[in-house]
């Protein structure tokens, strides 16, 4: 039995908590800070997932064997290195990369150069700073719209602009690099070619040499139906992805996954944890849009129900460097998640609105995201509030079940997209 601490408070962490709690190897289980849903699977600790000192103290107090950072922030800030450099904490298993490995997500420029060095297919690009602003403007003017402008560092999912014309591209570039729109994160900016195609998310767990492939997913970022309106953190997801057939996934494995794992190893970068490949299929060929150094959200809410292996067991095999001994099993069922969000999201939104209807839900899993408990009641506490996830023999039935139950969860200002999976209906 292993005592486990999971960091985070979103829908991703709720789905991971649900999966971990099913393991016969899961001992005492804590989530920091967690939400109203994670409290069902373990003990929530009122600790910020970026407070390394308090996390370390909790690990010693509760005799933690495994630490799982859910979000990217602690990984990019170096929680792995912090633990491994502390004699009291160094023996704790961490399911996440070193600070150097987390740069795959923490720096767009780093990940682009990494892909270039390892011949991994991605969009053509150049990087610029305030000092090379004029060259950046000239590069934009030579480029064919749409043009993608990306802040180099983490920007809470808001650091990417797809400009439809040169004027919009220059404006976005100026705001990031000259006006410091995202502070240090946009000190450097990547300008890249726009790729036209259909996106999907692919996930692996690696021990630094070997890896296992987890179920793939497709998420829906836009707030409005028909993929209209501003980007969000994700309004829903489906798995499996109908177009990710064996032939396509073989290309992904040979051209993207293997060169990534081998490239990290060859460059001496310590990476034991999840890698999220944000991919796009262009004329049948896979390209990398971005890497993440953790699981995706809301994709985790459909990936975990389709993963038939024991997650604690996988993490222990990862720590032993023996993932090559594991055969990962994906459920043949289709899984669909519909995200209920707060009124006003992804702009300003209220918090603290009382929720009801949980007891009426039947046949779906509720993965809480932005929820909290107040005076014994569950209330909204974020933009994305709860993922309603269902599995069925086919996608159509899984979506129907999620929508049926989404209607039963009530709170003032509730909104959700009614067309998740629309391309595959």
C-alpha positions in Angstrom: 0.0 0.0 0.0 1.3 3.4 -1.0 0.4 6.7 0.6 -0.3 9.2 -2.2 -0.5 13.0 -2.5 -2.1 14.4 -5.7 -1.6 18.1 -6.4 -4.4 20.2 -8.1 -8.0 21.2 -7.9 -9.5 20.7 -11.3 -11.5 18.2 -13.3 -8.3 16.5 -14.4 -7.3 15.9 -10.7 -10.8 14.7 -9.9 -10.6 12.1 -12.6 -7.1 11.0 -11.6 -8.3 10.9 -7.9 -11.2 8.6 -8.9 -8.8 6.3 -10.8 -6.1 6.2 -8.1 -8.7 5.5 -5.4 -9.7 2.2 -7.2 -6.3 0.7 -6.8 -5.6 -2.0 -4.3 -2.2 -0.4 -3.9 -3.6 3.0 -2.8 -3.1 3.6 0.9 -3.9 6.9 2.6 -4.8 9.3 -0.2 -4.6 13.2 -0.1 -5.4 15.9 -2.6 -4.0 19.4 -2.3 -6.0 21.6 -2.4 -8.7 19.4 -4.2 -12.4 20.3 -4.6 -15.8 19.2 -3.6 -15.5 16.1 -5.8 -12.1 14.9 -4.8 -13.2 14.8 -1.2 -15.1 11.7 -2.2 -11.9 9.8 -3.0 -9.4 11.1 -0.4 -8.6 13.8 2.1 -8.4 17.4 0.8 -5.5 19.4 2.3 -5.7 23.2 2.2 -2.3 23.7 0.6 -1.5 25.5 -2.6 0.0 23.2 -5.3 2.8 25.8 -5.8 3.8 25.9 -2.1 6.8 23.5 -2.2 7.7 24.0 1.5 4.2 23.1 2.7 3.9 20.2 0.3 7.2 18.9 1.6 6.0 19.1 5.2 2.8 17.3 4.3 4.7 14.6 2.6 6.8 14.0 5.7 3.8 14.3 8.1 1.7 11.8 6.2 4.5 9.5 5.1 3.8 10.0 1.4 5.3 7.5 -1.0 4.1 8.9 -4.3 3.6 12.6 -5.3 1.6 13.3 -8.5 1.6 16.9 -9.7 -1.6 17.4 -11.7 -1.1 21.0 -13.2 1.9 22.3 -15.1 2.9 25.1 -12.8 4.6 23.1 -10.1 6.4 21.0 -12.7 7.7 24.0 -14.7 8.7 25.6 -11.4 10.8 22.5 -10.5 9.0 20.5 -7.9 10.8 17.4 -9.0 14.3 19.0 -8.5 13.1 20.5 -5.2 12.3 17.0 -3.8 15.3 15.2 -5.3 17.7 17.8 -3.8 16.2 17.4 -0.3 17.6 14.5 1.6 14.3 14.0 3.6 12.2 14.0 0.4 14.4 12.5 -2.3 13.0 9.0 -2.0 9.4 10.0 -2.7 8.3 8.8 -6.2 7.3 11.8 -8.4 5.1 11.2 -11.4 6.4 14.2 -13.3 9.5 15.4 -15.1 12.5 17.4 -13.9 12.4 21.2 -14.4 14.5 20.7 -17.6 11.9 18.1 -18.9 9.0 20.4 -18.1 10.5 23.0 -20.4 8.7 21.0 -23.2 5.6 22.9 -22.0 7.2 25.8 -20.1 9.0 27.3 -23.1 7.6 27.2 -26.6 11.0 28.2 -28.0 12.6 25.3 -26.2 10.1 22.8 -27.5 10.4 24.1 -31.0 14.2 23.8 -30.9 13.8 20.3 -29.4 11.5 19.2 -32.3 13.9 20.7 -34.8 16.9 18.8 -33.3 15.0 15.5 -33.3 13.3 15.9 -36.7 9.8 15.9 -35.2 7.1 17.3 -37.6 5.8 20.7 -36.5 4.9 24.1 -38.0 7.7 26.3 -39.4 8.5 29.1 -36.9 10.9 31.9 -35.8 11.3 33.4 -32.3 11.7 37.1 -31.4 12.2 39.4 -28.5 11.8 43.1 -27.9 15.3 43.6 -29.3 14.3 41.9 -32.5 10.8 43.5 -32.8 11.4 45.0 -36.2 12.6 41.7 -37.6 9.5 40.0 -36.1 7.2 42.6 -37.9 9.1 41.9 -41.1 8.7 38.2 -40.7 4.9 38.6 -40.1 4.6 40.7 -43.2 6.3 37.9 -45.2 4.0 35.3 -43.8 0.7 34.1 -45.2 -2.3 34.6 -42.8 -3.6 33.1 -40.6 -0.5 33.6 -38.5 0.0 32.0 -35.0 1.6 34.2 -32.3 2.6 32.4 -29.1 4.0 33.7 -25.8 7.1 31.6 -25.0 6.2 30.8 -21.3 3.1 29.7 -19.4 0.1 32.1 -19.8 -2.8 30.2 -18.3 -3.9 29.0 -21.7 -4.2 32.6 -23.0 -0.8 33.0 -24.6 -1.8 32.0 -28.2 -3.4 34.2 -30.9 -4.4 33.0 -34.3 -4.3 36.2 -36.3 -6.4 36.3 -39.4 -4.5 39.1 -41.0 -1.1 40.9 -40.8 -2.5 43.9 -38.8 -4.0 41.7 -36.1 -0.7 39.6 -36.0 1.5 42.7 -35.5 -0.9 44.0 -32.9 -0.8 40.7 -30.9 3.0 40.5 -31.3 3.4 44.1 -30.0 1.1 43.5 -27.1 3.1 40.4 -26.0 6.7 41.4 -26.6 6.6 45.2 -26.2 3.7 45.8 -23.8 4.6 42.7 -21.7 1.0 41.4 -21.9 2.0 38.2 -20.1 5.0 39.5 -18.2 8.1 37.3 -18.3 6.1 34.7 -20.2 6.0 36.9 -23.3 9.5 38.3 -23.1 10.1 35.9 -26.0 7.5 35.2 -28.7 7.2 32.4 -31.2 5.6 33.2 -34.5 4.6 30.2 -36.5 2.9 28.9 -39.6 -0.8 28.1 -39.2 -1.7 24.4 -39.9 -5.1 23.6 -41.3 -6.5 20.2 -40.1 -8.2 18.4 -37.3 -6.7 18.2 -33.8 -6.4 15.5 -31.2 -4.5 14.8 -27.9 -2.3 11.8 -27.5 -0.8 10.8 -24.1 2.0 8.6 -22.9 3.5 7.7 -19.5 7.3 7.3 -19.8 10.0 6.1 -17.4 12.6 7.9 -19.5 13.4 5.0 -21.7 10.2 3.1 -22.3 6.6 4.3 -22.5 3.0 3.1 -22.5 0.4 4.7 -24.7 -2.8 5.9 -23.0 -6.2 6.3 -24.7 -6.2 9.3 -27.1 -8.9 12.1 -26.9 -10.2 15.1 -28.7 -11.3 18.2 -26.8 -13.5 21.2 -27.7 -11.9 24.5 -26.9 -14.4 27.2 -28.1 -17.2 28.5 -25.8 -19.8 28.4 -28.5 -21.5 25.7 -30.6 -20.0 25.1 -34.0 -16.6 25.9 -32.6 -17.4 29.7 -32.4 -16.3 32.3 -29.9 -13.4 32.6 -27.5 -11.1 29.8 -26.5 -11.7 28.1 -23.1 -9.9 25.5 -21.0 -12.1 23.0 -22.8 -15.9 22.5 -23.0 -15.9 18.7 -23.4 -14.0 15.8 -24.8 -14.4 12.4 -26.5 -12.4 9.2 -26.6 -11.6 7.2 -28.8 -11.0 9.6 -31.7 -12.6 8.1 -34.8 -9.9 9.2 -37.3 -7.0 8.1 -35.1 -6.9 4.6 -36.8 -4.0 2.1 -36.6 -2.3 3.6 -39.7 -2.4 7.1 -38.3 -1.3 6.1 -34.8 1.7 4.2 -36.3 2.8 7.4 -37.9 2.4 9.2 -34.5 4.4 6.5 -32.8 7.3 6.4 -35.3 7.5 10.1 -36.1 6.6 11.8 -32.9 6.5 9.6 -29.7 9.7 7.6 -30.2 11.8 10.6 -31.3 10.5 12.6 -28.3 11.3 9.9 -25.7 14.6 9.0 -27.3 15.5 12.7 -27.7 14.9 13.4 -24.0 17.0 10.4 -23.1 19.9 11.3 -25.6 19.9 14.9 -24.3 20.3 13.7 -20.7 16.9 15.2 -19.6 15.3 13.4 -16.7 11.7 12.7 -17.7 9.5 10.2 -15.7 5.9 11.1 -16.1 3.1 12.0 -18.5 3.7 13.6 -21.9 0.7 15.2 -23.7 1.1 15.6 -27.4 -1.2 18.2 -28.9 -1.4 17.0 -32.5 -3.0 18.1 -35.7 -3.8 15.8 -38.7 -2.9 17.6 -41.9 -3.7 15.7 -45.1 -3.4 12.5 -43.2 -0.1 13.4 -41.6 0.5 14.2 -37.9 2.2 17.4 -36.7 2.9 18.6 -33.2 1.2 21.8 -32.2 2.4 21.7 -28.6 3.7 19.5 -25.8 2.4 19.5 -22.2 4.3 18.0 -19.3 1.1 16.6 -17.7 -2.3 15.2 -18.5 -4.8 17.4 -20.3 -8.0 18.8 -19.1 -10.8 17.9 -20.0 -9.2 15.0 -21.8 -8.3 13.2 -18.6 -12.0 13.0 -17.8 -12.4 10.7 -20.8 -9.0 9.0 -20.8 -9.1 7.7 -17.2 -12.5 5.9 -17.6 -11.0 4.1 -20.7 -7.8 3.1 -19.1 -8.3 -0.4 -17.7 -4.9 -0.7 -16.0 -4.2 0.1 -12.3 -2.8 3.6 -12.3 -0.8 3.2 -9.1 0.8 0.0 -10.6 1.7 2.0 -13.8 3.4 4.7 -11.7 5.4 2.1 -9.7 6.5 0.4 -12.9 7.5 3.9 -14.2 9.7 4.4 -11.1 11.3 1.1 -11.6 12.1 1.8 -15.3 10.0 -1.2 -16.2 7.1 0.2 -18.3 8.3 -2.2 -21.1 6.9 -5.0 -18.9 3.4 -3.5 -19.1 0.6 -4.1 -21.6 -1.9 -1.2 -21.4 -5.5 -2.0 -22.0 -7.9 0.5 -23.4 -11.7 0.0 -22.9 -13.5 -0.6 -26.2 -16.3 1.6 -25.0 -16.6 5.2 -26.2 -16.5 7.9 -23.5 -17.8 11.5 -23.7 -17.5 14.4 -21.2 -19.7 17.5 -21.3 -18.3 20.5 -19.2 -20.8 22.6 -17.3 -19.4 26.2 -16.9 -20.2 29.4 -15.1 -22.1 32.3 -16.6 -19.7 34.7 -18.2 -16.9 32.2 -18.7 -14.2 32.4 -20.2 -14.5 36.1 -19.1 -15.4 37.2 -15.6 -17.8 34.8 -13.8 -19.5 34.6 -10.3 -18.5 32.1 -7.7 -20.4 30.6 -4.8 -23.7 29.7 -6.6 -25.4 26.7 -4.9 -25.6 23.5 -6.9 -28.2 20.8 -6.8 -29.4 17.7 -8.6 -26.5 15.4 -7.9 -28.7 12.7 -6.5 -30.7 12.4 -9.7 -27.7 11.6 -11.9 -27.6 8.0 -13.1 -25.1 6.3 -15.4 -22.6 9.2 -15.6 -19.5 10.1 -13.5 -19.3 13.6 -12.2 -15.7 14.9 -12.2 -15.8 18.2 -10.3 -13.6 21.0 -11.6 -14.5 24.5 -10.1 -16.5 23.4 -7.1 -16.2 23.9 -3.3 -18.1 23.0 -0.2 -19.7 25.8 1.8 -22.0 25.3 4.8 -22.4 21.6 3.8 -23.6 22.6 0.3 -21.7 22.2 -3.0 -21.1 25.6 -4.7 -19.5 26.9 -7.9 -15.9 28.0 -7.4 -14.5 28.4 -11.0 -15.2 28.9 -14.6 -15.4 25.3 -15.6 -17.6 23.7 -12.9 -18.1 20.0 -13.5 -17.5 17.4 -16.2 -20.4 15.0 -16.8 -18.7 11.8 -18.2 -20.4 8.8 -19.7 -19.3 5.5 -21.4 -21.3 3.5 -23.8 -20.8 1.0 -26.7 -20.7 4.0 -29.1 -20.1 7.7 -29.1 -23.7 8.7 -29.9 -25.0 6.8 -26.8 -22.2 8.1 -24.5 -23.0 11.7 -25.6 -26.8 11.1 -25.1 -26.2 9.9 -21.5 -23.9 12.8 -20.7 -26.4 15.3 -22.0 -29.3 13.6 -20.2 -27.4 13.9 -16.9 -26.0 17.4 -17.6 -29.6 18.7 -17.6 -30.1 17.4 -14.1 -27.3 19.4 -12.4 -28.7 22.8 -11.6 -27.2 26.1 -10.6 -27.8 29.7 -11.6 -26.1 30.7 -14.9 -25.3 27.1 -15.9 -24.1 26.8 -19.5 -22.8 23.9 -21.6 -22.2 23.2 -25.3 -24.8 20.9 -26.9 -22.6 19.8 -29.8 -19.6 18.0 -28.4 -18.5 15.4 -30.9 -20.5 17.1 -33.7 -18.0 16.1 -36.5 -18.5 12.4 -35.7 -22.3 12.2 -35.2 
